[in-house]
């Protein structure tokens, strides 16, 4: 894996998820603690920056009236609207200080749904920078992380999912995504193993789950 052709996609490390007082923090804090995902991500990003890996922040935000969405949202987006989460210009949408974007990082704007590619120019940015490999981390394991993973896979990127840098609403949902879905569309691995690949200490072995 050429580190200059590799990016880490950090999905929604925003206060409404990550921080005490965030609208959805109580819902995810159990799995966050279980996986130690926040500390793992901070350590990962620190080392990855030293290696010259591109860091990409993908945050979600909406206007006050959620005019970007249908007037009758359902599913996970209805939960966002009903709880008035991720509103522009509020503390809740801010990226946490521990992962504050640095000069060489990219901050992708325009995420209004689940996938990091749809409604943003993420694909354009990655291809213009010559990125071929993406490693994905963030919230929620079985929602935005999984949606972004699937699109990246079908868009021809080499996809890694960072299993100890994700969190969901429950252990069951988190584990099911990692065990059942992630291997179909990515190479799931811990952040430490990914760093070993980036540093050239081990190879990234592309394996397919295939049909039974």
Residue, then its C-alpha position, 0 to 999 in steps of 0.5 A: x500500500x503506497x502511503x501517498x495513495x492512501x487516505x483515512x476517512x473520519x466520519x462524523x467525529x462531531x460533538x453530537x456523537x463524541x462528547x458529553x452533552x452531545x445529542x446522540x452521545x448517550x446512545x453511542x457512548x457504550x460502544x465507544x467505551x467498548x472499542x476505545x474508538x476515540x483514543x484509538x482514532x487519535x493515536x491512529x491519526x497522529x501516526x498516520x500524519x507522520x507517514x504522510x497519509x491524507x486525513x479527510x474529515x467528513x462531517x454532517x450538518x443541516x440548516x435550522x429547518x432541515x430544508x435539505x431533507x424531504x418534508x417527511x423524513x423517515x428512518x435514521x434521518x427522522x431521528x436526526x430531525x426529531x432530536x434537532x441534531x447536527x445543526x449548522x453553527x452549533x457546538x454539536x456539529x463541531x469536530x472534536x478538538x482532539x481531532x481538529x483538522x490540521x493544515x494538510x487535512x481535507x474537510x469535506x463539506x455538504x454531507x446531508x445523508x448517510x454516505x460520505x460520497x453522495x451529496x459531497x465532492x469526496x470522490x473528486x477530491x480523492x481522485x484529484x489527489x491520486x488516492x486509491x486506498x481508503x481506510x474508514x472510521x467513525x459513526x455509526x458502524x452500521x450506518x454512515x461508515x457502512x454506507x461510505x464503505x459500500x460506495x467506496x468499494x463499488x467506486x473501485x477504491x481499495x477499502x479498509x475498515x478500521x474495526x476499533x475506530x467505529x461505534x454504533x448504537x448498540x454492541x449487537x449492531x456494531x458487531x453484526x456490521x463488522x462480522x457480517x457486512x464489512x468483510x464483503x466490501x472491505x478489509x476489516x482490521x484494527x488501526x494498529x494493523x493498518x499502521x503496520x501496512x502503511x509503514x510497510x511492515x506487512x502487506x495488505x492482502x486482499x481477500x474476498x468473502x465470496x459466495x458460499 
